[in-house]
Amino acid sequence: MEGRRPWRPMIFFASLAVLASASSGQEIKSISIPPPLAKTGAATVYLNEPTEVTLTVGGRVAEPMKFLIRKPPRSGDLSEVKRTGRNTAVVTYTPHEGAVPVDDTFTFAAQSVDSPVSAAASVWIRLVERPPVLEFPKELDFGMVYLGDTASRELVLANSGGGRAIGQLRVNPPWQVQGASNYQILSGTEIRKKLLFSPDEERDFSDQMALGGGSGDYVDLRGSALAPITWPKDGVVLSPELRTNGGGVLTLANRTPDQRVVSIQWPTGWRGPASSVIPGGATLSLPVSFSSPLKKAWEGNLPIQSGNFSAEIPLKVFPRPASLRLKPDSQLKLQPSADGKEWISKFLVANSGEVDGIFSISVPEGGLVSPDPGHVILEGGSVQQFVLTVPRFQRGPLLGDLVLTPRGGPALRAVVVAPSEELSPPAPDFVAAASPTPKAGSQPVENFLSLPTTASARVNEVAGLPPVAAAELDFARPHEIQIGWDIPSPEVVRFQIQRRQISPGKADAVAVDWIPWTNLKIQMADGKATALIENLADNTFWTIRIVGFDAAGRAGPASVAFQIGTPPSKQLRVPEWVWWALALAIGAGLGWLTVLRHRRLLAVEDER
């Protein structure tokens, strides 16, 4: 029926039932009060460490109220519940001995004084190992160490946390780890590692040793080094004056308090004690001399050894300058030649120095010296024989002076004396008498650097063709040289460069030859000539001269001899930033490998 409400009769009959019960004296039961609401929770617990876990309830709370453990955990034990507030309580979770990292759980319920027990709520427990805590010293000081010696210090690493502290010690020279550099430290234990400090140069050192393990921890390392044996900064320097006086002195000082034995390996040509004893804190002076002949300044190193200490002392020797002597030195007597047409005399020029001697010789008018002094470079320690020829038409016993003028030195003079009709038979040739006795391992050099004149050379020689006056060095590289010179005459149509070759000759003499230098690029233009010499050895010297030729192929007189040389090759030097970039790349790669290894170890531990 539209508009009728069917539930109203039901309410009416229920009210009649209640009134009937009341009138009959029966009691009416009250409706139940809802219990508190137990809330789920979670906690992290370290193995072997009791941990309080908080329990929380919500909803209606009527005192007194209590918390009830409904289901205990599997991997640990729970203490009695303690109320900490109106809605909270705590219970202590103690992991079982030998428990492993795992997830655990237990349930609890709550009940007020006037309510039934609530539904159970779960509390999730995550059992984990306590993270390791690495303890280490902040600095290790190795003090002062003498070069060649090694100092050691003990590094103590301890794990005051849980689990295992894993890492690898990374250190740079002159420090190193003795034995394995990686480590594993269990909870509550320690390990000891020995570090060595072996410096190789005299200075203060400081660095940081990374402990690895991804923590970024490091230990400061400090130390200093001193050479046990010292010497003057310039080492041993022998000047020409010291060598003339017999040699120099090497001064060695012992910085240590102990007596030390010093062994010295002297290079060829040097003389000095091979071994010496220096008391602690004392200074010792050792005599030093140099015997080998030199053509230019010599530099090298002197290896010394004292215990584990080794070093090289700089050595430097300056050659004796050229020192020319004329023999005979006062009077030069002429003798008739074999055909009687000329007067001749032989004389010697000796160089007692160690540097090449360059000189000129002037003679009385009409005289001629052979070989041409302008083509002679007299090496140190050598002797050259010359022949003076004078036409017989000269008159008077004294014809003038023969003057020897060394470059950069005083002139030497000898009076040239003509022969007289009353002269006794000629004395034996003084040149042969003046020839020095050859030393062991050397050869006589009476004819050293003399240029033999061949018949073929004399046939084509043009007396009037002027020689090349001088040449200039355009450039010198490790494997090529270019020189240039002025063309002395329009009659010169081509040039030839000759290089000096020295070889043993006959009768223990020394032969000097001038060899044409082939495959050269010689160009002539605008009164200038240039020669490019290629495919040369680096750091090498040659003695050369220049000869001009006319259109008929006849040679003119040779130029003065001079030296050319190539510089040493430069070694490729890698910029310093390249080494730094390479070191950083290697360090990054090693760091990444360490991280991968650490992750692999953790994965293995998780599987265990």
TIFI-909029 format. One line per field, with one value per residue (C-alpha): chain; x negated, y negated, z negated. Coordinates in steps of 0.05 Angstrom, whole numbers, plus 5000, padded with zeros to 4 digits. Layout:
# residues N
cadena: (A, ...) $
X: (X, ...) $
Y: (Y, ...) $
Z: (Z, ...) $
This chain:
# residues 608
cadena: (A, A, A, A, A, A, A, A, A, A, A, A, A, A, A, A, A, A, A, A, A, A, A, A, A, A, A, A, A, A, A, A, A, A, A, A, A, A, A, A, A, A, A, A, A, A, A, A, A, A, A, A, A, A, A, A, A, A, A, A, A, A, A, A, A, A, A, A, A, A, A, A, A, A, A, A, A, A, A, A, A, A, A, A, A, A, A, A, A, A, A, A, A, A, A, A, A, A, A, A, A, A, A, A, A, A, A, A, A, A, A, A, A, A, A, A, A, A, A, A, A, A, A, A, A, A, A, A, A, A, A, A, A, A, A, A, A, A, A, A, A, A, A, A, A, A, A, A, A, A, A, A, A, A, A, A, A, A, A, A, A, A, A, A, A, A, A, A, A, A, A, A, A, A, A, A, A, A, A, A, A, A, A, A, A, A, A, A, A, A, A, A, A, A, A, A, A, A, A, A, A, A, A, A, A, A, A, A, A, A, A, A, A, A, A, A, A, A, A, A, A, A, A, A, A, A, A, A, A, A, A, A, A, A, A, A, A, A, A, A, A, A, A, A, A, A, A, A, A, A, A, A, A, A, A, A, A, A, A, A, A, A, A, A, A, A, A, A, A, A, A, A, A, A, A, A, A, A, A, A, A, A, A, A, A, A, A, A, A, A, A, A, A, A, A, A, A, A, A, A, A, A, A, A, A, A, A, A, A, A, A, A, A, A, A, A, A, A, A, A, A, A, A, A, A, A, A, A, A, A, A, A, A, A, A, A, A, A, A, A, A, A, A, A, A, A, A, A, A, A, A, A, A, A, A, A, A, A, A, A, A, A, A, A, A, A, A, A, A, A, A, A, A, A, A, A, A, A, A, A, A, A, A, A, A, A, A, A, A, A, A, A, A, A, A, A, A, A, A, A, A, A, A, A, A, A, A, A, A, A, A, A, A, A, A, A, A, A, A, A, A, A, A, A, A, A, A, A, A, A, A, A, A, A, A, A, A, A, A, A, A, A, A, A, A, A, A, A, A, A, A, A, A, A, A, A, A, A, A, A, A, A, A, A, A, A, A, A, A, A, A, A, A, A, A, A, A, A, A, A, A, A, A, A, A, A, A, A, A, A, A, A, A, A, A, A, A, A, A, A, A, A, A, A, A, A, A, A, A, A, A, A, A, A, A, A, A, A, A, A, A, A, A, A, A, A, A, A, A, A, A, A, A, A, A, A, A, A, A, A, A, A, A, A, A, A, A, A, A, A, A, A, A, A, A, A, A, A, A, A, A, A, A, A, A, A, A, A, A, A, A, A, A, A, A, A, A, A, A, A, A, A, A, A, A, A, A, A, A, A, A, A, A, A, A, A, A, A, A, A, A, A, A, A, A, A, A, A) $
X: (5000, 4971, 4947, 4947, 4883, 4874, 4821, 4866, 4905, 4839, 4817, 4884, 4882, 4810, 4829, 4887, 4838, 4791, 4847, 4871, 4803, 4795, 4862, 4845, 4782, 4730, 4661, 4640, 4568, 4522, 4488, 4410, 4356, 4306, 4232, 4170, 4141, 4072, 4028, 3976, 3903, 3832, 3762, 3690, 3650, 3574, 3551, 3530, 3557, 3623, 3667, 3730, 3789, 3847, 3920, 3975, 4052, 4106, 4181, 4216, 4170, 4197, 4152, 4127, 4105, 4056, 4015, 4016, 3964, 4004, 3951, 3876, 3820, 3780, 3709, 3710, 3741, 3786, 3785, 3845, 3884, 3874, 3924, 3891, 3952, 4027, 4024, 3953, 3910, 3842, 3817, 3743, 3727, 3664, 3638, 3621, 3547, 3521, 3579, 3567, 3594, 3667, 3737, 3776, 3845, 3890, 3961, 3993, 4063, 4091, 4149, 4182, 4213, 4284, 4271, 4256, 4185, 4170, 4151, 4076, 4028, 3961, 3894, 3841, 3768, 3709, 3647, 3583, 3509, 3484, 3441, 3365, 3330, 3257, 3209, 3140, 3086, 3092, 3018, 2954, 2887, 2826, 2777, 2710, 2681, 2614, 2617, 2607, 2638, 2710, 2754, 2815, 2877, 2934, 3005, 3060, 3130, 3189, 3263, 3303, 3369, 3402, 3394, 3328, 3288, 3261, 3213, 3146, 3088, 3065, 3000, 2951, 2875, 2829, 2878, 2901, 2941, 2902, 2942, 3015, 3047, 3120, 3152, 3214, 3226, 3280, 3322, 3283, 3215, 3154, 3098, 3028, 2995, 2923, 2908, 2839, 2808, 2750, 2736, 2694, 2680, 2660, 2722, 2784, 2840, 2915, 2972, 3038, 3051, 3123, 3155, 3205, 3271, 3310, 3305, 3257, 3213, 3138, 3076, 3027, 2955, 2894, 2819, 2754, 2690, 2617, 2558, 2509, 2450, 2445, 2397, 2390, 2449, 2406, 2374, 2304, 2279, 2209, 2188, 2125, 2088, 2106, 2086, 2020, 2008, 2023, 2099, 2154, 2189, 2255, 2284, 2333, 2369, 2402, 2467, 2480, 2452, 2424, 2362, 2377, 2338, 2344, 2328, 2314, 2316, 2269, 2282, 2228, 2174, 2187, 2143, 2165, 2174, 2223, 2245, 2241, 2264, 2296, 2307, 2375, 2386, 2318, 2296, 2245, 2207, 2187, 2134, 2161, 2125, 2141, 2091, 2125, 2114, 2174, 2196, 2254, 2286, 2307, 2366, 2391, 2411, 2373, 2411, 2402, 2430, 2434, 2476, 2544, 2532, 2511, 2503, 2467, 2421, 2414, 2346, 2320, 2252, 2227, 2173, 2106, 2105, 2061, 1987, 1943, 1867, 1818, 1759, 1706, 1730, 1675, 1637, 1657, 1597, 1606, 1571, 1562, 1613, 1594, 1593, 1558, 1611, 1644, 1631, 1675, 1684, 1732, 1766, 1820, 1882, 1905, 1970, 1963, 2034, 2099, 2137, 2125, 2074, 2086, 2027, 1993, 1920, 1884, 1815, 1762, 1778, 1778, 1784, 1836, 1861, 1888, 1940, 1980, 1991, 2059, 2083, 2057, 2095, 2047, 2083, 2064, 2003, 1981, 1920, 1918, 1855, 1847, 1795, 1770, 1744, 1706, 1679, 1603, 1600, 1609, 1546, 1520, 1516, 1579, 1638, 1692, 1738, 1785, 1845, 1896, 1960, 2010, 2082, 2091, 2019, 1952, 1909, 1847, 1786, 1726, 1669, 1660, 1585, 1558, 1502, 1430, 1375, 1337, 1393, 1374, 1412, 1484, 1502, 1553, 1623, 1648, 1719, 1704, 1668, 1725, 1777, 1809, 1809, 1878, 1918, 1948, 2011, 1997, 1963, 1910, 1940, 1881, 1921, 1988, 2036, 1985, 2019, 1981, 1982, 1996, 1975, 2045, 2063, 2005, 2021, 2090, 2075, 2086, 2038, 2077, 2145, 2161, 2183, 2247, 2231, 2282, 2348, 2408, 2454, 2526, 2556, 2538, 2590, 2581, 2576, 2559, 2515, 2515, 2456, 2447, 2388, 2372, 2350, 2278, 2274, 2319, 2270, 2294, 2351, 2358, 2335, 2316, 2319, 2265, 2265, 2204, 2190, 2136, 2108, 2044, 1991, 1926, 1869, 1914, 1932, 2001, 2030, 2077, 2120, 2173, 2231, 2282, 2351, 2400, 2476, 2477, 2526, 2482, 2517, 2485, 2524, 2511, 2438, 2456, 2449, 2485, 2475, 2527, 2498, 2551, 2558, 2507, 2498, 2519, 2470, 2410, 2355, 2319, 2258, 2270, 2241, 2269, 2234, 2256, 2250, 2249, 2284, 2225, 2233, 2169, 2169, 2149, 2117, 2159, 2190, 2167, 2192, 2249, 2296, 2371, 2414, 2485, 2522, 2550, 2620, 2674, 2713, 2788, 2814, 2884, 2920, 2928, 3004, 3007, 2975, 3023, 3083, 3058, 3048, 3118, 3148, 3110, 3131, 3204, 3200, 3170, 3223, 3279, 3248, 3245, 3319, 3338, 3297, 3329, 3399, 3382, 3358, 3422, 3463, 3426, 3438, 3512, 3516, 3483) $
Y: (5000, 4934, 4890, 4945, 4959, 5034, 5025, 4986, 5047, 5081, 5025, 5025, 5100, 5095, 5040, 5082, 5140, 5096, 5069, 5139, 5162, 5104, 5115, 5187, 5169, 5198, 5162, 5131, 5148, 5089, 5082, 5103, 5047, 5050, 5068, 5025, 5030, 5064, 5032, 5069, 5048, 5061, 5059, 5073, 5115, 5127, 5199, 5216, 5150, 5146, 5090, 5057, 5060, 5011, 5036, 4986, 4988, 4941, 4931, 4933, 4945, 4957, 4968, 5015, 5041, 5096, 5120, 5194, 5232, 5278, 5311, 5310, 5300, 5358, 5330, 5294, 5288, 5234, 5205, 5183, 5125, 5059, 5001, 4936, 4893, 4893, 4923, 4953, 5008, 5039, 5110, 5132, 5177, 5219, 5258, 5331, 5348, 5366, 5331, 5308, 5247, 5262, 5232, 5252, 5235, 5239, 5217, 5181, 5160, 5109, 5112, 5058, 5073, 5071, 5098, 5164, 5179, 5143, 5175, 5193, 5146, 5167, 5136, 5150, 5158, 5153, 5186, 5155, 5153, 5089, 5051, 5054, 4995, 4989, 4958, 4936, 4884, 4817, 4810, 4852, 4814, 4852, 4798, 4787, 4843, 4846, 4860, 4934, 4953, 4974, 4954, 4994, 4978, 5023, 5004, 5031, 5036, 5057, 5070, 5044, 5054, 5116, 5160, 5156, 5095, 5108, 5065, 5057, 5012, 4967, 4930, 4895, 4902, 4894, 4928, 5000, 5052, 5113, 5175, 5174, 5106, 5130, 5144, 5173, 5157, 5193, 5157, 5144, 5164, 5127, 5140, 5112, 5091, 5070, 5009, 4997, 4929, 4932, 4862, 4853, 4778, 4728, 4688, 4688, 4736, 4735, 4775, 4808, 4883, 4901, 4956, 4977, 5009, 4950, 4909, 4857, 4865, 4853, 4849, 4791, 4814, 4772, 4781, 4748, 4773, 4753, 4778, 4812, 4789, 4719, 4683, 4613, 4592, 4588, 4656, 4663, 4609, 4612, 4548, 4544, 4512, 4569, 4621, 4586, 4588, 4662, 4666, 4646, 4670, 4706, 4688, 4737, 4726, 4780, 4754, 4816, 4831, 4898, 4914, 4925, 4957, 4921, 4958, 4917, 4941, 4894, 4885, 4898, 4845, 4827, 4845, 4848, 4896, 4952, 4959, 4913, 4915, 4853, 4849, 4828, 4753, 4743, 4714, 4747, 4716, 4764, 4747, 4748, 4743, 4752, 4781, 4791, 4738, 4694, 4656, 4622, 4616, 4682, 4693, 4756, 4787, 4824, 4883, 4893, 4945, 4945, 5002, 4998, 4926, 4914, 4848, 4815, 4755, 4706, 4705, 4650, 4643, 4585, 4601, 4568, 4513, 4522, 4509, 4506, 4513, 4504, 4551, 4526, 4467, 4416, 4427, 4462, 4482, 4491, 4546, 4553, 4596, 4660, 4625, 4564, 4517, 4500, 4495, 4538, 4550, 4593, 4571, 4596, 4565, 4602, 4592, 4613, 4591, 4630, 4583, 4579, 4526, 4479, 4435, 4398, 4397, 4339, 4348, 4303, 4275, 4329, 4386, 4441, 4487, 4556, 4581, 4517, 4497, 4469, 4540, 4569, 4578, 4604, 4648, 4649, 4691, 4696, 4672, 4648, 4645, 4587, 4573, 4502, 4490, 4426, 4407, 4406, 4335, 4309, 4276, 4269, 4319, 4292, 4295, 4274, 4306, 4365, 4343, 4393, 4357, 4400, 4377, 4340, 4349, 4314, 4320, 4366, 4348, 4384, 4350, 4379, 4387, 4398, 4449, 4426, 4457, 4478, 4518, 4587, 4647, 4642, 4670, 4726, 4705, 4673, 4692, 4765, 4750, 4709, 4762, 4780, 4851, 4881, 4896, 4964, 4969, 4906, 4892, 4842, 4779, 4744, 4741, 4732, 4691, 4682, 4683, 4725, 4691, 4741, 4731, 4730, 4675, 4631, 4640, 4608, 4555, 4483, 4439, 4375, 4401, 4369, 4415, 4408, 4358, 4380, 4418, 4405, 4454, 4443, 4496, 4561, 4613, 4683, 4715, 4659, 4597, 4539, 4493, 4434, 4394, 4339, 4362, 4335, 4325, 4328, 4380, 4430, 4470, 4525, 4546, 4609, 4620, 4666, 4697, 4717, 4791, 4813, 4884, 4922, 4912, 4947, 4955, 4941, 4872, 4841, 4829, 4770, 4771, 4723, 4762, 4730, 4727, 4753, 4747, 4675, 4622, 4563, 4503, 4439, 4375, 4299, 4308, 4355, 4430, 4476, 4550, 4593, 4656, 4707, 4775, 4760, 4791, 4747, 4718, 4728, 4682, 4681, 4641, 4617, 4570, 4541, 4545, 4506, 4528, 4488, 4506, 4550, 4592, 4565, 4558, 4496, 4494, 4522, 4478, 4479, 4540, 4531, 4574, 4585, 4626, 4651, 4639, 4698, 4722, 4695, 4749, 4747, 4719, 4737, 4677, 4684, 4677, 4741, 4780, 4749, 4766, 4837, 4844, 4818, 4867, 4925, 4903, 4898, 4967, 4998, 4964, 4992, 5062, 5056, 5036, 5096, 5142, 5114, 5124, 5196, 5210, 5181, 5224, 5286, 5267, 5257, 5326, 5355) $
Z: (5000, 5020, 4962, 4909, 4869, 4853, 4798, 4751, 4727, 4711, 4665, 4630, 4615, 4590, 4541, 4514, 4502, 4462, 4418, 4406, 4383, 4337, 4306, 4295, 4254, 4305, 4314, 4381, 4405, 4424, 4493, 4495, 4493, 4552, 4534, 4550, 4620, 4623, 4677, 4721, 4714, 4738, 4708, 4728, 4679, 4682, 4672, 4601, 4575, 4534, 4561, 4534, 4582, 4573, 4572, 4588, 4582, 4604, 4595, 4526, 4468, 4398, 4339, 4318, 4385, 4402, 4462, 4479, 4522, 4566, 4609, 4590, 4641, 4672, 4670, 4603, 4534, 4506, 4436, 4395, 4423, 4388, 4394, 4414, 4426, 4434, 4503, 4504, 4475, 4489, 4492, 4497, 4556, 4545, 4606, 4596, 4592, 4661, 4696, 4766, 4803, 4817, 4812, 4749, 4721, 4659, 4643, 4584, 4562, 4511, 4462, 4419, 4352, 4381, 4451, 4484, 4513, 4577, 4642, 4647, 4683, 4714, 4698, 4751, 4728, 4776, 4749, 4778, 4761, 4730, 4782, 4771, 4739, 4760, 4710, 4733, 4717, 4752, 4767, 4772, 4768, 4792, 4770, 4805, 4848, 4883, 4958, 4969, 4902, 4888, 4829, 4808, 4767, 4743, 4762, 4715, 4744, 4698, 4710, 4651, 4688, 4715, 4776, 4812, 4832, 4903, 4942, 4976, 4958, 5015, 5007, 5055, 5057, 5019, 4972, 4981, 4943, 4922, 4941, 4964, 4968, 4961, 4893, 4859, 4785, 4746, 4694, 4630, 4660, 4688, 4738, 4746, 4812, 4821, 4865, 4894, 4912, 4962, 4989, 5051, 5048, 4996, 4975, 4930, 4949, 4933, 4962, 4944, 4941, 4961, 4918, 4971, 4956, 4985, 4921, 4947, 4885, 4890, 4847, 4854, 4868, 4854, 4858, 4881, 4914, 4911, 4951, 4905, 4947, 4976, 5023, 5053, 5097, 5160, 5147, 5173, 5221, 5250, 5283, 5327, 5269, 5221, 5272, 5284, 5209, 5205, 5194, 5146, 5083, 5071, 5002, 4971, 4905, 4861, 4831, 4791, 4722, 4746, 4786, 4860, 4917, 4984, 5049, 5111, 5183, 5221, 5296, 5347, 5343, 5270, 5211, 5139, 5080, 5094, 5021, 4960, 4888, 4859, 4783, 4757, 4765, 4799, 4865, 4912, 4970, 5026, 5080, 5150, 5217, 5291, 5340, 5407, 5460, 5478, 5539, 5506, 5437, 5406, 5360, 5327, 5261, 5207, 5177, 5102, 5054, 4979, 4950, 4983, 5004, 5076, 5113, 5171, 5160, 5218, 5252, 5297, 5330, 5370, 5423, 5423, 5477, 5537, 5521, 5583, 5584, 5640, 5649, 5656, 5616, 5628, 5693, 5757, 5800, 5875, 5914, 5990, 6024, 6060, 6128, 6098, 6125, 6058, 5984, 5939, 5865, 5825, 5761, 5714, 5684, 5621, 5584, 5510, 5494, 5503, 5550, 5625, 5642, 5701, 5721, 5778, 5798, 5832, 5864, 5896, 5965, 6019, 5969, 5973, 5917, 5934, 5917, 5917, 5843, 5862, 5876, 5811, 5746, 5694, 5645, 5572, 5555, 5628, 5667, 5740, 5784, 5833, 5887, 5901, 5972, 5990, 6060, 6063, 6090, 6019, 5991, 5920, 5862, 5829, 5875, 5824, 5774, 5778, 5736, 5708, 5686, 5648, 5647, 5582, 5559, 5563, 5625, 5626, 5666, 5694, 5733, 5803, 5816, 5887, 5898, 5908, 5951, 5889, 5860, 5836, 5862, 5841, 5774, 5769, 5783, 5718, 5735, 5727, 5662, 5636, 5650, 5584, 5560, 5572, 5510, 5500, 5541, 5582, 5649, 5669, 5698, 5731, 5796, 5763, 5805, 5861, 5928, 5980, 6048, 6104, 6176, 6201, 6153, 6176, 6251, 6247, 6194, 6215, 6177, 6192, 6171, 6103, 6045, 6004, 5949, 5897, 5889, 5844, 5810, 5834, 5788, 5753, 5736, 5706, 5776, 5825, 5831, 5881, 5892, 5938, 5966, 6016, 6086, 6088, 6164, 6226, 6253, 6200, 6230, 6178, 6109, 6073, 5998, 5970, 5900, 5861, 5850, 5801, 5805, 5787, 5840, 5857, 5808, 5747, 5774, 5778, 5847, 5859, 5922, 5948, 5976, 6023, 5990, 6042, 6049, 6024, 6048, 6068, 6099, 6128, 6139, 6133, 6113, 6056, 6049, 6000, 5984, 5950, 5916, 5898, 5865, 5811, 5743, 5685, 5634, 5682, 5708, 5775, 5800, 5871, 5924, 5989, 6057, 6119, 6192, 6257, 6322, 6343, 6280, 6249, 6173, 6136, 6067, 6010, 5957, 5885, 5848, 5799, 5758, 5765, 5717, 5706, 5641, 5600, 5616, 5571, 5535, 5538, 5472, 5452, 5419, 5344, 5349, 5390, 5333, 5283, 5327, 5335, 5260, 5246, 5297, 5266, 5196, 5218, 5250, 5187, 5144, 5187, 5184, 5108, 5105, 5150, 5106, 5043, 5072, 5091, 5020, 4992, 5040, 5017, 4945, 4958, 4990, 4929) $
